[in-house]
Amino acid sequence: MPSASLKEDYGDIVQRLAQQRDELRLQAHLFGLEAKQQWDKAEQQWEHLRAKTKVIGAEASHGGGEIKESLEVVLEDVGADYERLRR
C-alpha cells in the first residue's frame, strides 16, 4: 500500500483523535488523581501515535502491512483512552 493511501486512510482518524485530545486537555484542570494517571497514559500513547505517523511515509513501501497493524493498535488504544476519560 502506498504511503499516501495510509496517510489518507488514517488521517481523518488521527485528526479526530487530535480534536478529542484538545478538548480533554482543556478539561484537565478538573481531573482527579485517577483521571490524571489515565491522561498521562493517553499522552504517552498519543506521542507513540505521532511518532508512528511520522515514519509511515518512509516505511510504508517496505512493510505496509506491519505498519498498518501497528498503527491500528495505537489508534484503538488512544481512542479507548480518550473515551474512558470522556466518561
C-alpha beads as a LAMMPS data file, in Angstrom:
LAMMPS data file: protein, C-alpha beads

87 atoms
86 bonds

1 atom types
1 bond types

-500.0 500.0 xlo xhi
-500.0 500.0 ylo yhi
-500.0 500.0 zlo zhi

Masses

1 110.0

Atoms # bond

1 1 1 0.000 0.000 0.000
2 1 1 1.493 3.353 -0.997
3 1 1 2.338 5.755 1.778
4 1 1 -0.173 8.337 0.530
5 1 1 -3.005 5.815 0.926
6 1 1 -2.030 5.035 4.511
7 1 1 -1.933 8.736 5.317
8 1 1 -5.331 9.263 3.692
9 1 1 -6.862 6.195 5.347
10 1 1 -5.822 7.214 8.829
11 1 1 -5.592 10.971 8.517
12 1 1 -9.224 11.513 9.470
13 1 1 -8.898 9.219 12.486
14 1 1 -5.758 10.976 13.677
15 1 1 -7.408 14.366 13.175
16 1 1 -10.468 13.277 15.195
17 1 1 -8.228 11.978 17.985
18 1 1 -6.298 15.254 17.976
19 1 1 -9.577 17.157 18.420
20 1 1 -10.627 14.860 21.294
21 1 1 -7.208 15.349 22.871
22 1 1 -7.516 19.126 22.674
23 1 1 -10.980 19.063 24.261
24 1 1 -9.823 16.786 27.068
25 1 1 -6.707 18.856 27.682
26 1 1 -8.962 21.857 28.297
27 1 1 -10.759 19.850 30.983
28 1 1 -7.553 18.527 32.531
29 1 1 -7.592 21.028 35.366
30 1 1 -10.748 19.316 36.659
31 1 1 -9.250 15.825 36.655
32 1 1 -8.827 13.873 39.870
33 1 1 -5.731 11.782 40.523
34 1 1 -7.045 8.651 38.796
35 1 1 -8.092 10.624 35.736
36 1 1 -4.709 12.382 35.747
37 1 1 -2.981 8.999 35.605
38 1 1 -5.246 7.942 32.731
39 1 1 -4.467 11.223 30.989
40 1 1 -0.721 10.635 31.364
41 1 1 -1.115 7.151 29.857
42 1 1 -3.158 8.570 26.986
43 1 1 -0.487 11.212 26.380
44 1 1 2.184 8.515 26.124
45 1 1 0.027 6.677 23.578
46 1 1 -0.530 9.959 21.692
47 1 1 3.203 10.566 21.437
48 1 1 3.661 6.975 20.246
49 1 1 0.985 7.561 17.597
50 1 1 2.616 10.796 16.457
51 1 1 5.956 9.020 16.094
52 1 1 4.343 6.239 14.057
53 1 1 2.639 8.642 11.674
54 1 1 5.938 10.405 11.013
55 1 1 7.593 7.219 9.756
56 1 1 4.672 5.895 7.716
57 1 1 5.797 7.578 4.527
58 1 1 9.350 6.295 4.818
59 1 1 8.478 2.704 5.671
60 1 1 5.115 2.082 4.015
61 1 1 6.604 0.843 0.766
62 1 1 8.732 -1.723 2.614
63 1 1 6.360 -3.138 5.202
64 1 1 2.953 -1.571 4.835
65 1 1 1.110 -4.484 6.439
66 1 1 3.111 -4.418 9.648
67 1 1 2.904 -0.655 9.887
68 1 1 -0.842 -0.712 9.254
69 1 1 -1.427 -3.273 12.016
70 1 1 0.792 -1.412 14.453
71 1 1 -0.866 1.916 13.656
72 1 1 -4.341 0.422 14.070
73 1 1 -3.448 -0.880 17.537
74 1 1 -2.147 2.517 18.625
75 1 1 -5.190 4.297 17.148
76 1 1 -7.516 1.968 19.045
77 1 1 -5.565 2.423 22.285
78 1 1 -5.578 6.204 22.070
79 1 1 -9.258 6.261 21.135
80 1 1 -10.146 3.960 24.042
81 1 1 -8.099 6.053 26.474
82 1 1 -9.843 9.237 25.344
83 1 1 -13.251 7.594 25.550
84 1 1 -12.582 6.477 29.136
85 1 1 -11.502 9.996 30.040
86 1 1 -14.557 11.488 28.410
87 1 1 -16.814 9.397 30.680

Bonds

1 1 1 2
2 1 2 3
3 1 3 4
4 1 4 5
5 1 5 6
6 1 6 7
7 1 7 8
8 1 8 9
9 1 9 10
10 1 10 11
11 1 11 12
12 1 12 13
13 1 13 14
14 1 14 15
15 1 15 16
16 1 16 17
17 1 17 18
18 1 18 19
19 1 19 20
20 1 20 21
21 1 21 22
22 1 22 23
23 1 23 24
24 1 24 25
25 1 25 26
26 1 26 27
27 1 27 28
28 1 28 29
29 1 29 30
30 1 30 31
31 1 31 32
32 1 32 33
33 1 33 34
34 1 34 35
35 1 35 36
36 1 36 37
37 1 37 38
38 1 38 39
39 1 39 40
40 1 40 41
41 1 41 42
42 1 42 43
43 1 43 44
44 1 44 45
45 1 45 46
46 1 46 47
47 1 47 48
48 1 48 49
49 1 49 50
50 1 50 51
51 1 51 52
52 1 52 53
53 1 53 54
54 1 54 55
55 1 55 56
56 1 56 57
57 1 57 58
58 1 58 59
59 1 59 60
60 1 60 61
61 1 61 62
62 1 62 63
63 1 63 64
64 1 64 65
65 1 65 66
66 1 66 67
67 1 67 68
68 1 68 69
69 1 69 70
70 1 70 71
71 1 71 72
72 1 72 73
73 1 73 74
74 1 74 75
75 1 75 76
76 1 76 77
77 1 77 78
78 1 78 79
79 1 79 80
80 1 80 81
81 1 81 82
82 1 82 83
83 1 83 84
84 1 84 85
85 1 85 86
86 1 86 87
